[in-house]
Amino acid sequence: LGPYATWMLYWDRYDEGFFAGGRGSGKGIHIDRVLWSNVGKHWQGYKLLASWPKGQVSKEIATEFSDVLLAPPLTERESTALRRAAKVVLLRPGDVYIFSGGVAHTVLCVSEEMCLGAYESFVSLHPSHVELFLHTGDTHGSHCAEPFAIPSAELRDTKDDIMDLLEEARNQLTRGGPSAEGAWSRKELAPGCWDRLLEALRTDKTLQAQLRLHFREAVRRCCQDPYFSRQMPREVRAVAADRRAAVGSASEHLSRSRSRIRRASGGRSTSSSESSSGASPTTAIV
């Protein structure tokens, strides 16, 4: 990701995993201890993945069916639970997937050959992802699921890592942001297509505007959390509070882009926050 690796609320560096399993194996229903997203590549075999709507539904499913593997033949209770799922998808060899680990989910290997895959976890700067993450460790409410609670000390460690990333983004922002000259030095082993991808990101003014707006909003929202409010570096607060430094003229470009999109869609809003704020989590397969 080059300079864009910094522009995350969090990218897990400790629990990324590799999956290998034969037919009938899998992972029972659970909610990740940190309410983040998972992105991965499925290399071999076929695997079913089910995820449930965030909030109360996920809490009920994960509590009643904690670590239960939904393998045939299903009981009537299991079938009823599966019908409440937001998504049930089939992962095929070569599929890339992204979904929320902050909801109840489960996987089942269904092919005769061994299933092989790998994943990493992250929290983007998108407001809906930040908001869900900040419910990690809740002791009451629809996001509280005691069997999957993370120890408070581990959660503080995660929040410390988040502030390190926000500080790196702040430092980069004061030098012109990820699109500035010299923001990234090419790695010798990087393929040629990576240069083209990074150039496309660098010249995408809408993306650059969204990154800055989401950074500012993420810092503001995090500072409403008691731990963040005490520990957030003053320099990060200052840049996020300075609308011109954190956003500049990029917000005007983003507003114009959204206006063009609304006109093209007949006046209907198609913002990313609209689609991500509903009851169902997004599970995308590429």
C-alpha positions as CSV (number, residue, x, y, z in Angstrom):
1,L,0.0,0.0,0.0
2,G,3.0,2.3,0.1
3,P,2.1,5.6,1.9
4,Y,-1.5,4.5,2.2
5,A,-0.7,1.8,4.8
6,T,-0.7,4.7,7.3
7,W,-4.2,5.8,6.5
8,M,-5.9,3.1,8.6
9,L,-7.3,3.3,12.1
10,Y,-5.7,0.0,12.7
11,W,-4.0,-2.8,10.8
12,D,-3.4,-6.0,12.8
13,R,0.2,-7.0,13.0
14,Y,-0.2,-9.9,15.5
15,D,-3.1,-12.2,14.8
16,E,-3.1,-12.4,11.0
17,G,-3.8,-16.1,10.1
18,F,-3.5,-19.0,7.7
19,F,-6.4,-21.4,7.3
20,A,-6.1,-25.0,6.3
21,G,-8.9,-27.6,6.6
22,G,-10.5,-30.6,5.1
23,R,-14.1,-31.3,4.2
24,G,-16.4,-30.7,7.2
25,S,-14.0,-28.6,9.2
26,G,-14.4,-24.9,9.9
27,K,-14.8,-22.3,12.6
28,G,-17.9,-22.2,14.7
29,I,-20.1,-19.1,15.2
30,H,-18.3,-16.3,16.9
31,I,-17.6,-12.6,17.0
32,D,-14.0,-11.4,16.8
33,R,-12.7,-10.0,20.1
34,V,-11.9,-6.7,18.3
35,L,-14.8,-5.3,16.2
36,W,-12.7,-5.0,13.0
37,S,-12.9,-6.1,9.4
38,N,-11.1,-9.0,7.7
39,V,-9.6,-9.2,4.3
40,G,-8.2,-12.4,2.8
41,K,-7.4,-14.5,-0.2
42,H,-8.9,-18.0,-0.6
43,W,-6.3,-20.1,-2.5
44,Q,-7.7,-23.6,-2.8
45,G,-10.9,-25.5,-2.2
46,Y,-14.5,-24.4,-1.6
47,K,-15.7,-22.9,1.7
48,L,-19.1,-21.5,2.9
49,L,-19.1,-18.3,4.9
50,A,-22.2,-17.0,6.8
51,S,-22.5,-13.6,8.6
52,W,-25.3,-12.1,10.5
53,P,-26.5,-8.4,10.9
54,K,-24.6,-6.3,13.3
55,G,-25.8,-5.5,16.8
56,Q,-28.6,-7.3,18.6
57,V,-29.1,-10.1,16.0
58,S,-25.4,-11.0,16.0
59,K,-25.3,-10.8,19.8
60,E,-28.2,-13.3,20.1
61,I,-26.8,-15.7,17.5
62,A,-23.3,-15.7,18.9
63,T,-24.5,-16.2,22.4
64,E,-27.0,-19.0,21.7
65,F,-24.7,-20.8,19.2
66,S,-21.2,-19.9,20.6
67,D,-18.6,-21.9,18.6
68,V,-21.2,-24.1,17.0
69,L,-20.2,-25.3,13.6
70,L,-23.2,-25.4,11.2
71,A,-22.5,-28.7,9.5
72,P,-25.2,-30.9,7.9
73,P,-27.6,-32.3,8.9
74,L,-28.8,-29.1,10.6
75,T,-31.2,-29.1,13.5
76,E,-34.3,-27.0,13.2
77,R,-32.8,-24.4,15.6
78,E,-29.7,-24.2,13.4
79,S,-31.7,-23.8,10.2
80,T,-33.8,-21.0,11.8
81,A,-30.6,-19.3,12.9
82,L,-29.1,-19.6,9.4
83,R,-32.2,-18.0,7.9
84,R,-31.5,-14.9,9.9
85,A,-28.0,-14.5,8.3
86,A,-27.3,-11.3,6.3
87,K,-25.1,-13.2,3.9
88,V,-24.2,-16.8,3.0
89,V,-21.5,-17.0,0.3
90,L,-19.4,-19.6,-1.3
91,L,-15.6,-18.9,-1.4
92,R,-14.0,-20.3,-4.6
93,P,-10.3,-20.8,-5.4
94,G,-8.8,-17.3,-6.1
95,D,-11.6,-15.3,-4.4
96,V,-10.6,-12.2,-2.4
97,Y,-13.0,-11.4,0.4
98,I,-13.7,-8.7,2.9
99,F,-16.3,-8.7,5.7
100,S,-16.9,-7.5,9.2
101,G,-15.4,-9.6,12.0
102,G,-17.5,-7.5,14.4
103,V,-20.6,-9.5,13.6
104,A,-21.5,-13.2,14.2
105,H,-19.9,-15.3,11.5
106,T,-18.9,-18.9,10.7
107,V,-17.2,-20.9,7.9
108,L,-17.4,-24.5,6.7
109,C,-15.1,-26.3,4.3
110,V,-17.2,-28.2,1.7
111,S,-14.8,-29.5,-0.9
112,E,-13.1,-32.8,-1.0
113,E,-9.7,-31.1,-1.5
114,M,-8.1,-29.2,1.4
115,C,-9.1,-25.6,1.8
116,L,-6.2,-23.1,2.0
117,G,-6.5,-19.4,2.7
118,A,-5.0,-16.4,4.6
119,Y,-6.3,-13.2,6.0
120,E,-5.5,-10.0,7.9
121,S,-7.6,-7.7,10.0
122,F,-8.0,-4.0,9.9
123,V,-10.1,-1.0,10.8
124,S,-10.4,1.6,8.0
125,L,-11.0,5.3,8.7
126,H,-14.5,5.1,7.4
127,P,-16.9,6.5,10.0
128,S,-19.0,3.4,10.2
129,H,-15.9,1.2,10.8
130,V,-14.6,3.6,13.4
131,E,-17.9,3.6,15.2
132,L,-18.2,-0.2,15.3
133,F,-14.6,-0.6,16.6
134,L,-15.3,1.9,19.4
135,H,-17.9,-0.6,20.7
136,T,-15.2,-3.2,21.3
137,G,-15.2,-4.1,24.9
138,D,-18.7,-2.8,25.6
139,T,-20.1,-4.1,28.9
140,H,-23.7,-3.6,28.0
141,G,-25.9,-2.9,24.9
142,S,-26.3,-4.7,21.6
143,H,-22.5,-5.0,21.0
144,C,-21.7,-6.6,24.3
145,A,-21.1,-10.3,23.9
146,E,-19.4,-11.6,27.0
147,P,-18.0,-14.9,25.6
148,F,-15.9,-12.9,23.1
149,A,-14.8,-10.0,25.3
150,I,-11.2,-8.8,24.9
151,P,-9.2,-8.2,28.1
152,S,-9.1,-4.5,28.9
153,A,-5.2,-4.5,28.9
154,E,-5.2,-5.9,25.3
155,L,-7.7,-3.4,24.2
156,R,-5.5,-0.6,25.6
157,D,-2.6,-2.0,23.7
158,T,-4.6,-1.9,20.5
159,K,-5.6,1.7,21.1
160,D,-2.0,2.6,21.7
161,D,-1.2,1.1,18.3
162,I,-4.0,3.1,16.8
163,M,-2.6,6.4,18.2
164,D,0.8,5.5,16.7
165,L,-0.8,5.1,13.2
166,L,-2.8,8.3,13.6
167,E,0.5,10.1,14.5
168,E,2.2,8.7,11.4
169,A,-0.8,9.9,9.3
170,R,-0.5,13.3,11.0
171,N,3.2,13.5,10.2
172,Q,2.6,12.6,6.6
173,L,-0.2,15.1,6.3
174,T,2.0,17.9,7.5
175,R,4.3,17.0,4.6
176,G,1.5,17.2,2.0
177,G,-0.2,13.8,2.5
178,P,0.2,10.5,0.7
179,S,0.0,12.1,-2.7
180,A,3.0,14.5,-2.1
181,E,6.2,14.0,-3.9
182,G,8.6,11.8,-2.0
183,A,5.8,10.3,0.2
184,W,6.9,6.8,-0.9
185,S,10.1,5.4,-2.2
186,R,9.7,2.5,-4.6
187,K,10.6,-0.9,-3.2
188,E,13.0,-2.9,-5.4
189,L,10.8,-6.0,-5.4
190,A,7.5,-4.2,-6.2
191,P,6.0,-5.3,-9.5
192,G,5.5,-2.7,-12.3
193,C,1.8,-2.8,-11.9
194,W,2.1,-1.5,-8.4
195,D,3.5,1.8,-9.7
196,R,0.5,2.3,-11.9
197,L,-1.9,1.5,-9.0
198,L,-0.2,4.0,-6.7
199,E,-0.2,6.6,-9.4
200,A,-3.9,6.1,-9.9
201,L,-4.4,6.6,-6.1
202,R,-2.2,9.6,-6.1
203,T,-4.2,11.4,-8.8
204,D,-7.6,10.4,-7.5
205,K,-8.7,13.7,-5.9
206,T,-11.9,12.2,-4.5
207,L,-9.9,9.6,-2.7
208,Q,-7.5,12.2,-1.3
209,A,-10.4,14.3,-0.1
210,Q,-12.1,11.3,1.6
211,L,-8.9,10.3,3.4
212,R,-8.5,13.7,4.9
213,L,-12.1,14.0,5.9
214,H,-12.2,10.6,7.4
215,F,-9.0,11.2,9.3
216,R,-10.4,14.3,10.9
217,E,-13.7,12.6,11.8
218,A,-11.9,9.5,13.1
219,V,-9.8,11.6,15.5
220,R,-12.8,13.6,16.6
221,R,-14.8,10.4,17.3
222,C,-11.9,8.6,19.0
223,C,-11.5,11.5,21.4
224,Q,-15.0,10.9,22.7
225,D,-13.6,7.6,24.1
226,P,-12.3,8.0,27.7
227,Y,-8.9,6.3,27.0
228,F,-8.3,8.1,23.7
229,S,-9.3,11.4,25.2
230,R,-6.6,11.1,27.8
231,Q,-3.8,9.7,25.6
232,M,-4.3,11.2,22.1
233,P,-1.2,13.2,21.1
234,R,-1.8,16.9,21.1
235,E,-0.3,17.2,17.6
236,V,-2.8,14.8,16.2
237,R,-5.7,16.7,17.9
238,A,-4.4,19.9,16.5
239,V,-4.1,18.8,12.9
240,A,-7.5,17.2,13.0
241,A,-9.0,20.3,14.5
242,D,-7.5,22.5,11.9
243,R,-9.9,22.1,9.0
244,R,-7.6,23.7,6.5
245,A,-4.7,21.5,7.4
246,A,-6.7,18.2,7.5
247,V,-9.0,18.9,4.6
248,G,-7.9,21.9,2.6
249,S,-9.6,22.4,-0.7
250,A,-10.1,18.7,-1.0
251,S,-13.5,18.8,0.6
252,E,-14.8,21.2,-2.1
253,H,-13.7,18.6,-4.7
254,L,-15.5,15.9,-2.8
255,S,-18.7,17.9,-2.6
256,R,-18.6,18.5,-6.4
257,S,-18.0,14.8,-7.0
258,R,-21.0,13.8,-4.9
259,S,-23.1,16.4,-6.7
260,R,-22.2,14.9,-10.0
261,I,-23.0,11.4,-8.7
262,R,-26.4,12.5,-7.4
263,R,-27.2,14.1,-10.8
264,A,-26.1,11.0,-12.6
265,S,-28.3,8.8,-10.4
266,G,-31.4,11.0,-10.7
267,G,-31.0,12.7,-7.4
268,R,-30.6,9.6,-5.3
269,S,-27.8,9.6,-2.8
270,T,-25.2,6.8,-3.4
271,S,-22.6,7.6,-0.7
272,S,-20.6,4.8,0.8
273,S,-21.8,5.8,4.3
274,E,-25.4,5.2,3.2
275,S,-24.8,1.5,2.3
276,S,-22.7,0.8,5.3
277,S,-25.0,2.2,7.9
278,G,-27.8,-0.4,7.5
279,A,-28.4,-3.5,9.6
280,S,-26.5,-5.9,7.4
281,P,-22.7,-6.1,7.2
282,T,-21.1,-6.0,3.8
283,T,-19.5,-9.2,2.6
284,A,-17.8,-8.6,-0.8
285,I,-16.1,-11.2,-2.9
286,V,-13.8,-10.2,-5.8
